[in-house]
Amino acid sequence: MTHRVVLLILSFLICSFLGTFFVLLAQRLWGRRQMRMEQRLGLGPTQRRDTPLQISPEFDDAGGLAGRVNRGFSRFFAQTGIDMAPDTAFLVAAAVGLLLCGTVLLWRDDMLEAAGALAFGFLSVIAYFRYRRAKRLAEIQEQLPDVMELLARAVRAGESLDQAVQLVGATVPKPLGPEFSRLARQLEMGLSVDAAMRAMTRRAPVTEIRILASTLMVQRETGGSLPITLERLSAVIRDRLSYHRQFRAATGAGRVSTLLIGVAGPLIAVYLFVFQRDYFNKFTESYPGQLLLGTAIVLQIIGFLWIYRLLKSDY
């Protein structure tokens, strides 16, 4: 093993440990600041554990850019349903990126390719989190009609809204059952239906959940027949889900074709960049090559946005 390889390994380990240290330090400082804010607001330990710090809109911008990014990632990761702390998830993504970076650096001895591997590893883990989030939200949409009918039957049988919510949390499986269990605990602590449902819509940002939240808040303020409203709402949501299934079945071939055509160009470019570097450099160093490459990237982005717009369903 040459001294250069040893130096590269040591540099990789030092950068990895330093990156982990600074991320943990930033998380710890932000956690202390948030805890001091919660103490000034008079929140107890139970509220800090069960409800996010969303007391009033004026605190949404607290903490500057770093605080907003940290809060946004924490909210995004909470929507995935993965039993892991947000800072741990971020470190896992960083560790995967650093591992690929070190592997490519030792294999190819190229800093540019190592940087690309770092970005690819980090973004791959984030893409997996996005997949888990989309899967969980789709499962919530599938469960909502049955949950609304169960709420309607419970209220029609003489149960209060709080008792009906507790029943749903105890009988419905994941992912919607634990959300209603948390909602029931928040209502037991004395949190208003408005605040509890708003917190639930942040953890599960689904259109149907927002409709349910608006229904419960309006019914709590103005009254009315809640069972009839929930049954009609359940029928509407079933109709929407049926439409989305038919739409996805009708556009399945177009979406797959778009995906294959869209990834072909970037994959060929990555292959040329890694295994045919001389040819790639000659192409990008010339003005016509740069013009063609820039035009291709712009047209690729426009094509993706256009197809996404055509295949998007707003019903």
Contacts in CASP RR format, 6 or more apart in sequence:
PFRMAT RR
TARGET T0000
AUTHOR 0000-0000-0000
METHOD contacts of the structure
MODEL  1
MTHRVVLLILSFLICSFLGTFFVLLAQRLWGRRQMRMEQRLGLGPTQRRD
TPLQISPEFDDAGGLAGRVNRGFSRFFAQTGIDMAPDTAFLVAAAVGLLL
CGTVLLWRDDMLEAAGALAFGFLSVIAYFRYRRAKRLAEIQEQLPDVMEL
LARAVRAGESLDQAVQLVGATVPKPLGPEFSRLARQLEMGLSVDAAMRAM
TRRAPVTEIRILASTLMVQRETGGSLPITLERLSAVIRDRLSYHRQFRAA
TGAGRVSTLLIGVAGPLIAVYLFVFQRDYFNKFTESYPGQLLLGTAIVLQ
IIGFLWIYRLLKSDY
5 106 0 8 1.000
8 102 0 8 1.000
8 105 0 8 1.000
8 106 0 8 1.000
8 109 0 8 1.000
9 106 0 8 1.000
12 98 0 8 1.000
12 101 0 8 1.000
12 102 0 8 1.000
12 105 0 8 1.000
15 98 0 8 1.000
16 95 0 8 1.000
16 98 0 8 1.000
19 94 0 8 1.000
20 91 0 8 1.000
20 94 0 8 1.000
20 95 0 8 1.000
23 87 0 8 1.000
23 90 0 8 1.000
23 91 0 8 1.000
23 94 0 8 1.000
24 87 0 8 1.000
24 91 0 8 1.000
26 66 0 8 1.000
26 70 0 8 1.000
27 70 0 8 1.000
27 87 0 8 1.000
30 66 0 8 1.000
30 67 0 8 1.000
30 70 0 8 1.000
33 63 0 8 1.000
34 53 0 8 1.000
35 48 0 8 1.000
37 53 0 8 1.000
37 59 0 8 1.000
37 62 0 8 1.000
38 44 0 8 1.000
38 48 0 8 1.000
38 53 0 8 1.000
41 55 0 8 1.000
43 53 0 8 1.000
46 189 0 8 1.000
47 189 0 8 1.000
50 182 0 8 1.000
50 185 0 8 1.000
50 186 0 8 1.000
50 189 0 8 1.000
51 186 0 8 1.000
51 191 0 8 1.000
51 195 0 8 1.000
51 196 0 8 1.000
51 199 0 8 1.000
52 75 0 8 1.000
52 78 0 8 1.000
52 199 0 8 1.000
52 202 0 8 1.000
53 59 0 8 1.000
54 60 0 8 1.000
54 198 0 8 1.000
54 199 0 8 1.000
54 202 0 8 1.000
60 68 0 8 1.000
61 68 0 8 1.000
73 86 0 8 1.000
73 90 0 8 1.000
74 86 0 8 1.000
75 202 0 8 1.000
76 129 0 8 1.000
76 133 0 8 1.000
77 84 0 8 1.000
77 86 0 8 1.000
77 89 0 8 1.000
77 129 0 8 1.000
78 86 0 8 1.000
78 203 0 8 1.000
79 133 0 8 1.000
79 136 0 8 1.000
79 137 0 8 1.000
79 203 0 8 1.000
79 204 0 8 1.000
79 205 0 8 1.000
80 129 0 8 1.000
80 132 0 8 1.000
80 133 0 8 1.000
80 136 0 8 1.000
81 132 0 8 1.000
81 133 0 8 1.000
81 136 0 8 1.000
81 175 0 8 1.000
82 89 0 8 1.000
82 129 0 8 1.000
82 132 0 8 1.000
84 92 0 8 1.000
89 125 0 8 1.000
89 129 0 8 1.000
92 125 0 8 1.000
93 121 0 8 1.000
93 122 0 8 1.000
93 125 0 8 1.000
93 126 0 8 1.000
93 129 0 8 1.000
94 122 0 8 1.000
96 121 0 8 1.000
96 122 0 8 1.000
96 124 0 8 1.000
96 125 0 8 1.000
97 117 0 8 1.000
97 118 0 8 1.000
97 119 0 8 1.000
97 120 0 8 1.000
97 121 0 8 1.000
97 122 0 8 1.000
97 125 0 8 1.000
98 118 0 8 1.000
100 117 0 8 1.000
100 118 0 8 1.000
100 120 0 8 1.000
100 121 0 8 1.000
101 114 0 8 1.000
101 115 0 8 1.000
101 116 0 8 1.000
101 117 0 8 1.000
101 118 0 8 1.000
102 114 0 8 1.000
102 117 0 8 1.000
103 117 0 8 1.000
104 110 0 8 1.000
104 113 0 8 1.000
104 114 0 8 1.000
104 116 0 8 1.000
104 117 0 8 1.000
105 111 0 8 1.000
105 113 0 8 1.000
105 114 0 8 1.000
105 117 0 8 1.000
108 114 0 8 1.000
108 274 0 8 1.000
113 273 0 8 1.000
113 274 0 8 1.000
136 175 0 8 1.000
136 204 0 8 1.000
137 204 0 8 1.000
137 205 0 8 1.000
137 206 0 8 1.000
139 174 0 8 1.000
139 175 0 8 1.000
139 176 0 8 1.000
140 175 0 8 1.000
140 176 0 8 1.000
140 179 0 8 1.000
140 204 0 8 1.000
140 206 0 8 1.000
140 208 0 8 1.000
140 209 0 8 1.000
141 206 0 8 1.000
141 208 0 8 1.000
141 237 0 8 1.000
141 241 0 8 1.000
142 241 0 8 1.000
143 172 0 8 1.000
143 175 0 8 1.000
143 176 0 8 1.000
143 177 0 8 1.000
144 176 0 8 1.000
144 206 0 8 1.000
144 208 0 8 1.000
144 209 0 8 1.000
144 212 0 8 1.000
144 234 0 8 1.000
144 237 0 8 1.000
145 234 0 8 1.000
145 235 0 8 1.000
145 237 0 8 1.000
145 238 0 8 1.000
145 241 0 8 1.000
146 172 0 8 1.000
146 234 0 8 1.000
147 168 0 8 1.000
147 172 0 8 1.000
147 176 0 8 1.000
147 177 0 8 1.000
147 180 0 8 1.000
148 212 0 8 1.000
148 230 0 8 1.000
148 231 0 8 1.000
148 233 0 8 1.000
148 234 0 8 1.000
148 237 0 8 1.000
149 230 0 8 1.000
149 231 0 8 1.000
149 234 0 8 1.000
150 164 0 8 1.000
150 167 0 8 1.000
150 168 0 8 1.000
150 171 0 8 1.000
150 172 0 8 1.000
151 164 0 8 1.000
151 165 0 8 1.000
151 168 0 8 1.000
151 230 0 8 1.000
152 226 0 8 1.000
152 227 0 8 1.000
152 228 0 8 1.000
152 230 0 8 1.000
152 231 0 8 1.000
152 234 0 8 1.000
153 227 0 8 1.000
154 163 0 8 1.000
154 164 0 8 1.000
154 167 0 8 1.000
154 168 0 8 1.000
155 161 0 8 1.000
155 164 0 8 1.000
155 226 0 8 1.000
155 227 0 8 1.000
155 230 0 8 1.000
156 227 0 8 1.000
159 167 0 8 1.000
161 193 0 8 1.000
161 216 0 8 1.000
161 219 0 8 1.000
161 220 0 8 1.000
161 226 0 8 1.000
162 184 0 8 1.000
162 187 0 8 1.000
162 188 0 8 1.000
165 180 0 8 1.000
165 183 0 8 1.000
165 184 0 8 1.000
165 187 0 8 1.000
166 180 0 8 1.000
166 181 0 8 1.000
166 184 0 8 1.000
168 176 0 8 1.000
168 177 0 8 1.000
168 180 0 8 1.000
169 177 0 8 1.000
169 178 0 8 1.000
169 179 0 8 1.000
169 180 0 8 1.000
169 181 0 8 1.000
169 183 0 8 1.000
169 184 0 8 1.000
170 181 0 8 1.000
172 180 0 8 1.000
175 204 0 8 1.000
176 204 0 8 1.000
179 200 0 8 1.000
179 203 0 8 1.000
179 204 0 8 1.000
182 200 0 8 1.000
182 203 0 8 1.000
183 196 0 8 1.000
183 197 0 8 1.000
183 200 0 8 1.000
186 195 0 8 1.000
186 196 0 8 1.000
186 199 0 8 1.000
187 193 0 8 1.000
187 196 0 8 1.000
193 216 0 8 1.000
193 217 0 8 1.000
193 220 0 8 1.000
194 217 0 8 1.000
194 220 0 8 1.000
197 212 0 8 1.000
197 213 0 8 1.000
197 216 0 8 1.000
197 217 0 8 1.000
198 213 0 8 1.000
200 209 0 8 1.000
200 213 0 8 1.000
201 209 0 8 1.000
201 210 0 8 1.000
201 213 0 8 1.000
208 237 0 8 1.000
208 240 0 8 1.000
211 233 0 8 1.000
211 237 0 8 1.000
212 233 0 8 1.000
215 226 0 8 1.000
215 229 0 8 1.000
215 230 0 8 1.000
215 233 0 8 1.000
216 226 0 8 1.000
219 226 0 8 1.000
219 229 0 8 1.000
240 315 0 8 1.000
243 313 0 8 1.000
243 315 0 8 1.000
244 313 0 8 1.000
244 315 0 8 1.000
247 313 0 8 1.000
247 315 0 8 1.000
251 311 0 8 1.000
254 311 0 8 1.000
255 311 0 8 1.000
258 304 0 8 1.000
258 307 0 8 1.000
258 311 0 8 1.000
262 300 0 8 1.000
262 304 0 8 1.000
265 296 0 8 1.000
265 300 0 8 1.000
266 300 0 8 1.000
269 280 0 8 1.000
272 279 0 8 1.000
272 280 0 8 1.000
272 283 0 8 1.000
273 280 0 8 1.000
283 289 0 8 1.000
283 293 0 8 1.000
284 290 0 8 1.000
284 293 0 8 1.000
END
